[in-house]
Amino acid sequence: MPRSRVALPELDYLARIGEIAYTVSSLEWTILGDLHRLKEQLPDDLVLSRLEPMTTSQIATAVKRASKEIDESSVKGYLVAVYRALFVAAGLRSDVLHARPATHPDQGQRLNRAEVRDRRTTGKRFWIDEEWFDSAISELNEQLSVVSLMRPPFTPAEETHS
């Protein structure tokens, strides 16, 4: 099995990076997987073939735009919860994927991220360390809970086909 040629941190740390990436992907799939069953209540351009190639923040922007085209309904509330969650998730995923390897003073090899605001660095940096992971996973779990609460229920026919 081919392995990376770079020096890697311990497997537990790499697993936490993967946990962030997988959780964000799962959140994306919540809305992408619901597009078909909700299509009668969504704008015509909110379809899987259009959204699937997009980044997390691009999906969030498209869902936000679509939410503005829908009158008040449970689907509108769901779309609002989804785009808000996706924007949070996009920021967390970017923090991990745009951080750089460095040696943490207490934890060995870790990722170090330049803080970014409005697409510019602020001059501050932070570690993608255990404390950051715990906070990020807690935030993602909170967002997933809100999305789940707002998610329109499956009809009996949908449940037998899913």
C-alpha positions in Angstrom: 0.0 0.0 0.0 1.5 3.4 -1.0 2.1 5.8 1.9 2.9 9.5 1.9 6.6 10.4 1.8 6.1 13.2 4.4 6.5 12.7 8.1 3.0 12.2 9.5 1.6 12.8 13.0 0.1 10.0 15.0 -2.9 8.1 13.6 -5.3 9.4 16.2 -4.6 13.0 15.0 -5.0 12.0 11.4 -8.3 10.3 12.3 -9.6 13.6 13.8 -8.8 15.4 10.5 -10.7 12.7 8.7 -13.6 13.0 11.2 -14.0 16.7 10.3 -13.9 16.0 6.6 -16.3 13.1 6.8 -18.8 15.0 9.0 -18.8 17.9 6.6 -19.4 15.6 3.7 -22.2 13.9 5.5 -23.8 17.2 6.2 -23.6 18.1 2.5 -25.2 14.8 1.6 -28.1 15.5 3.9 -29.3 18.3 1.6 -28.1 16.7 -1.6 -29.8 13.5 -0.8 -33.0 15.3 0.0 -33.2 17.2 -3.3 -35.1 14.5 -5.1 -37.8 13.9 -2.5 -38.3 17.7 -2.0 -38.1 18.6 -5.7 -41.8 19.7 -6.0 -41.2 22.3 -3.3 -37.8 23.6 -4.5 -36.7 26.0 -7.2 -36.0 24.1 -10.5 -32.2 24.9 -10.4 -31.7 23.3 -7.0 -30.8 19.9 -8.3 -28.1 17.3 -7.6 -26.4 17.5 -11.0 -25.8 21.3 -10.4 -24.9 21.2 -6.7 -22.8 18.0 -6.4 -19.7 19.4 -8.1 -19.7 22.5 -5.8 -17.7 23.3 -2.8 -19.4 23.3 0.6 -19.7 27.1 0.6 -21.0 27.1 -3.0 -23.7 24.6 -2.0 -24.5 26.8 1.0 -24.8 29.9 -1.3 -27.1 28.0 -3.7 -29.3 26.8 -0.9 -29.5 30.3 0.6 -30.5 31.7 -2.7 -33.2 29.0 -3.1 -34.5 29.6 0.4 -35.3 33.2 -0.6 -37.5 31.9 -3.5 -39.7 29.8 -1.2 -42.6 31.1 0.8 -42.7 30.3 4.5 -42.9 26.5 5.0 -41.1 23.7 6.7 -38.9 23.4 3.6 -37.9 27.0 3.8 -36.9 26.6 7.5 -34.9 23.4 6.5 -33.1 25.2 3.8 -32.2 28.1 6.1 -30.9 25.6 8.7 -28.9 23.8 6.0 -27.2 26.8 4.5 -26.3 28.2 7.9 -24.8 24.8 8.9 -22.9 24.5 5.6 -21.3 27.9 6.0 -20.1 26.9 9.5 -18.9 23.5 8.1 -17.1 25.2 5.2 -15.1 27.4 7.6 -14.1 24.4 9.7 -13.1 22.3 6.7 -11.1 25.2 5.3 -9.3 25.6 8.6 -8.1 22.0 8.4 -7.4 21.9 4.7 -5.6 25.2 4.6 -3.5 24.8 7.7 0.2 24.0 7.5 2.3 21.3 9.3 4.3 22.7 12.2 5.7 21.5 15.5 3.3 22.3 18.4 5.2 23.2 21.6 3.4 20.4 23.6 1.7 18.1 21.1 4.3 17.3 18.4 3.4 17.6 14.7 0.1 19.5 14.3 -1.5 21.8 11.7 -1.1 25.5 12.2 -3.6 27.9 10.5 -3.4 31.5 9.7 -6.6 33.3 10.8 -8.5 34.6 7.8 -11.2 37.3 7.7 -12.7 38.5 4.4 -10.2 36.4 2.4 -7.2 38.1 4.1 -4.9 36.9 6.9 -5.2 38.8 10.1 -1.7 38.2 11.3 -2.9 35.7 14.0 -2.4 32.0 13.9 -4.0 29.0 15.7 -3.3 25.4 16.2 -5.5 22.6 14.9 -5.0 20.7 18.1 -7.2 18.6 20.4 -8.9 21.6 21.8 -9.7 22.9 18.3 -11.0 19.4 17.2 -13.3 19.2 20.3 -14.7 22.6 19.6 -15.1 21.9 15.9 -16.9 18.6 16.4 -19.2 20.1 19.1 -20.1 22.9 16.6 -20.7 20.5 13.8 -22.8 18.3 16.1 -24.9 21.3 17.1 -25.4 22.3 13.4 -26.4 18.7 12.6 -28.9 18.7 15.4 -30.5 21.9 14.1 -30.6 20.5 10.5 -32.2 17.3 11.8 -34.8 19.2 13.7 -35.8 21.2 10.7 -35.6 18.4 8.2 -39.0 17.6 6.7 -40.2 14.2 7.7 -40.2 11.3 5.2 -43.6 10.3 3.9 -44.5 6.6 4.4 -43.9 6.0 0.6 -40.4 7.6 0.9 -39.5 5.4 3.9 -40.2 2.2 2.0 -38.0 3.4 -1.0 -35.1 4.7 1.0 
